[in-house]
Amino acid sequence: MNCLIALSTLVLGSAGLASEIRVIINLSDQRASLLQQGRITLVSPIASGKPGWSTPTGNFRIFNKDIDHRSRSFGSVIDAYGRVVNSNATPNSHVLRSGHYQPAPMPYFMEFSPEVGMHAGYLPGYPASHGCVRMPRSSSPVFRASQNWNAGYSRRQHGQPGSRPKGTSAFAYSFICSG
């Protein structure tokens, strides 16, 4: 199955002319492409959701953006010596008295579904996340900068146009899965 995710935004220039910016994520190829004015300006590897933790499909809007985000669901347990003793921990994982839980860092986070978003992270070359779309640290700021960081926070689902709250932009993730 060939799965594509497309992220689009409409940016109004000073002359009132609209320019389109789109991010297309191919889940099968584990690649993201940044398109500006219909031209590919950047291609980047990604790591999407691993088996059992698939990256959601549908149409979404970003509703949370955080340059220095920490996961609310996953992280590591660190012992008294600073060593990772459990790299796949949750906030409810057992922690020894001398240790602590440390939420996973998710820099340049752009949340599009509850607890799922695009962010910088480790790329092993295959789907490996808990549903997020990980990008290299070097690409994340470029993708983020290409988007209107002050865009609206409403969400569109299942391809339906939906209505935007007053004052929000036309910025939307469009997740398309075709076979």
Order of alpha helices (4+ residues) and beta strands (2+ residues): beta-beta-beta-beta-beta-beta-beta-beta-beta-beta-alpha-beta
